[in-house]
Amino acid sequence: MCPWGSAVEDPAYYALLSGGARYYAHLVAMLAEDGESDLGYAKVGGLYVPGTADELDATERRARARAAEAPEAGSIERVSAADARKLFPPLRPDQPGLFISGGARVDGRRVAAAMQRAAAKRGARLVTGSAELMMRGGRVAGVVVNGETIEADTVVVAAGAWAPKLLEPAGVPLGVAPQRGQIIHLRSPGTDTAHWPILMPLSSHYLLAFEDSRVVVGASRETGAGFDYRFTAAGVAEVLNAALDVASVFARSPMIYALNLAARPASTISLSVTVSARAGCRWVPTAARCSRTWRLARRRHSISHPTPSNNNTHRQH
Ligand SMILES: Cc1cc2nc3c(=O)[nH]c(=O)nc-3n(C[C@H](O)[C@H](O)[C@H](O)COP(=O)(O)OP(=O)(O)OC[C@H]3O[C@@H](n4cnc5c(N)ncnc54)[C@H](O)[C@@H]3O)c2cc1C
């Protein structure tokens, strides 16, 4: 999470990214109240390392302008190549950067698990299984999981790339399709990586480190791969090359610790969409800039207009 210097121009999309970064501190504090701190979350800062001096200047201008409205961005500092390497030692020696202290990283799996535990502590009942919408009189009236019918006033569909299938019975068209992503975890045995910042070359790739001497490099974006969970030579090569481009020292990295691959819910329009389907099939595409979905939605359903606080449309990372 370090949106302030990003090259994103769409104001709605940037508002989502910065809103998320702002909200995270609250989320972490709320989870702590429930005794949940195993999130892989750390405010390690973000280090932008774009390829050219012009891009670095532009990144700094953007970051300073945006940070004026976002105190959570923290301090912004132009760093020399030598200082950048002190922050992220594997960085190539000729690469200056822009360090933003408010940047943070988190482990999505750990935070998701923590949220489930916290919800359970507060009385939520967790049901594991494949859910289907339960329709009554042409309206969404609940879900069926493992043969159990659960009636509900509101059904929130958060099924990622599988959401279109789940929403079919409600006749809700959703411009979302799976996009394969391949990630590589590099091990740097004996190295204290816990405080390394997120490294952002300003391409679609990124490097981030975790506590266990591990650097994660992500990610390929493979539209059209569907739910095919096979690693490909091209995907692995793309991600490794992105890492070596900014941190050639990884060419001597002793081993690839792990490979991860998943299907992200990518938009078939310009942004990804998360839709909450309310009982009565009154559904709310919470995108501020999702015109095609809006038009489809207007034809088929009554629409509640989104408010800035419930925007949850997002481009994939
Ligand atoms: C390789 C890769 C790297 C990524 N890196 C980043 C990153 O660095 N930062 C970032 O912010 N994002 C990243 N993303 C994107 C991030 O993973 C997605 O944005 C996020 O996971 C989307 O969350 P979601 O809850 O919408 O969907 P998902 O995380 O896909 O969750 C959907 C869940 O719904 C479940 N489900 C589906 N259908 C049903 C059903 N019928 N019944 C019950 N359950 C169902 C699925 O099993 C799944 O667990 C990455 C994605 C990929 C693929």
Ligand as a Chemical Component Dictionary entry (heavy atoms), coordinates in Angstrom:
data_LIG
# 
_chem_comp.id                   LIG 
_chem_comp.type                 NON-POLYMER 
_chem_comp.pdbx_formal_charge   0 
_chem_comp.three_letter_code    LIG 
# 
loop_
_chem_comp_atom.comp_id 
_chem_comp_atom.atom_id 
_chem_comp_atom.alt_atom_id 
_chem_comp_atom.type_symbol 
_chem_comp_atom.charge 
_chem_comp_atom.model_Cartn_x 
_chem_comp_atom.model_Cartn_y 
_chem_comp_atom.model_Cartn_z 
_chem_comp_atom.pdbx_ordinal 
LIG C1  C1  C 0 -0.631  -13.351 -8.440 1  
LIG C2  C2  C 0 -1.465  -12.273 -7.831 2  
LIG C3  C3  C 0 -0.866  -11.273 -7.101 3  
LIG C4  C4  C 0 -1.618  -10.278 -6.502 4  
LIG N1  N1  N 0 -0.975  -9.305  -5.782 5  
LIG C5  C5  C 0 -1.711  -8.365  -5.177 6  
LIG C6  C6  C 0 -1.099  -7.367  -4.379 7  
LIG O1  O1  O 0 0.107   -7.336  -4.227 8  
LIG N2  N2  N 0 -1.875  -6.423  -3.795 9  
LIG C7  C7  C 0 -3.212  -6.440  -3.943 10 
LIG O2  O2  O 0 -3.896  -5.591  -3.381 11 
LIG N3  N3  N 0 -3.820  -7.378  -4.681 12 
LIG C8  C8  C 0 -3.114  -8.326  -5.294 13 
LIG N4  N4  N 0 -3.714  -9.271  -6.060 14 
LIG C9  C9  C 0 -5.129  -9.160  -6.264 15 
LIG C10 C10 C 0 -5.858  -9.731  -5.090 16 
LIG O3  O3  O 0 -5.521  -11.075 -4.946 17 
LIG C11 C11 C 0 -7.279  -9.616  -5.410 18 
LIG O4  O4  O 0 -7.561  -8.255  -5.655 19 
LIG C12 C12 C 0 -8.098  -10.059 -4.236 20 
LIG O5  O5  O 0 -7.742  -11.340 -3.847 21 
LIG C13 C13 C 0 -9.536  -10.022 -4.668 22 
LIG O6  O6  O 0 -10.249 -10.325 -3.551 23 
LIG P1  P1  P 0 -11.649 -10.932 -3.686 24 
LIG O7  O7  O 0 -12.086 -11.187 -2.289 25 
LIG O8  O8  O 0 -12.492 -10.099 -4.558 26 
LIG O9  O9  O 0 -11.458 -12.319 -4.468 27 
LIG P2  P2  P 0 -10.642 -13.584 -4.037 28 
LIG O10 O10 O 0 -9.493  -13.256 -3.182 29 
LIG O11 O11 O 0 -10.394 -14.364 -5.298 30 
LIG O12 O12 O 0 -11.666 -14.368 -3.120 31 
LIG C14 C14 C 0 -12.842 -14.924 -3.624 32 
LIG C15 C15 C 0 -13.158 -16.122 -2.755 33 
LIG O13 O13 O 0 -14.487 -16.555 -3.039 34 
LIG C16 C16 C 0 -14.482 -17.969 -3.030 35 
LIG N5  N5  N 0 -15.641 -18.408 -3.794 36 
LIG C17 C17 C 0 -15.854 -18.323 -5.125 37 
LIG N6  N6  N 0 -17.059 -18.823 -5.456 38 
LIG C18 C18 C 0 -17.608 -19.244 -4.309 39 
LIG C19 C19 C 0 -18.836 -19.881 -3.998 40 
LIG N7  N7  N 0 -19.747 -20.172 -4.934 41 
LIG N8  N8  N 0 -19.084 -20.204 -2.708 42 
LIG C20 C20 C 0 -18.181 -19.899 -1.736 43 
LIG N9  N9  N 0 -16.994 -19.303 -1.978 44 
LIG C21 C21 C 0 -16.712 -18.984 -3.245 45 
LIG C22 C22 C 0 -13.157 -18.349 -3.658 46 
LIG O14 O14 O 0 -12.808 -19.653 -3.309 47 
LIG C23 C23 C 0 -12.232 -17.314 -3.029 48 
LIG O15 O15 O 0 -11.728 -17.774 -1.799 49 
LIG C24 C24 C 0 -2.996  -10.278 -6.661 50 
LIG C25 C25 C 0 -3.614  -11.289 -7.409 51 
LIG C26 C26 C 0 -2.855  -12.279 -7.994 52 
LIG C27 C27 C 0 -3.529  -13.361 -8.775 53 
# 
loop_
_chem_comp_bond.comp_id 
_chem_comp_bond.atom_id_1 
_chem_comp_bond.atom_id_2 
_chem_comp_bond.value_order 
_chem_comp_bond.pdbx_ordinal 
LIG C1  C2  SING 1  
LIG C2  C3  SING 2  
LIG C2  C26 DOUB 3  
LIG C3  C4  DOUB 4  
LIG C4  N1  SING 5  
LIG C4  C24 SING 6  
LIG N1  C5  DOUB 7  
LIG C5  C6  SING 8  
LIG C5  C8  SING 9  
LIG C6  O1  DOUB 10 
LIG C6  N2  SING 11 
LIG N2  C7  SING 12 
LIG C7  O2  DOUB 13 
LIG C7  N3  SING 14 
LIG N3  C8  DOUB 15 
LIG C8  N4  SING 16 
LIG N4  C9  SING 17 
LIG N4  C24 SING 18 
LIG C9  C10 SING 19 
LIG C10 O3  SING 20 
LIG C10 C11 SING 21 
LIG C11 O4  SING 22 
LIG C11 C12 SING 23 
LIG C12 O5  SING 24 
LIG C12 C13 SING 25 
LIG C13 O6  SING 26 
LIG O6  P1  SING 27 
LIG P1  O7  DOUB 28 
LIG P1  O8  SING 29 
LIG P1  O9  SING 30 
LIG O9  P2  SING 31 
LIG P2  O10 DOUB 32 
LIG P2  O11 SING 33 
LIG P2  O12 SING 34 
LIG O12 C14 SING 35 
LIG C14 C15 SING 36 
LIG C15 O13 SING 37 
LIG C15 C23 SING 38 
LIG O13 C16 SING 39 
LIG C16 N5  SING 40 
LIG C16 C22 SING 41 
LIG N5  C17 SING 42 
LIG N5  C21 SING 43 
LIG C17 N6  DOUB 44 
LIG N6  C18 SING 45 
LIG C18 C19 SING 46 
LIG C18 C21 DOUB 47 
LIG C19 N7  SING 48 
LIG C19 N8  DOUB 49 
LIG N8  C20 SING 50 
LIG C20 N9  DOUB 51 
LIG N9  C21 SING 52 
LIG C22 O14 SING 53 
LIG C22 C23 SING 54 
LIG C23 O15 SING 55 
LIG C24 C25 DOUB 56 
LIG C25 C26 SING 57 
LIG C26 C27 SING 58 
# 
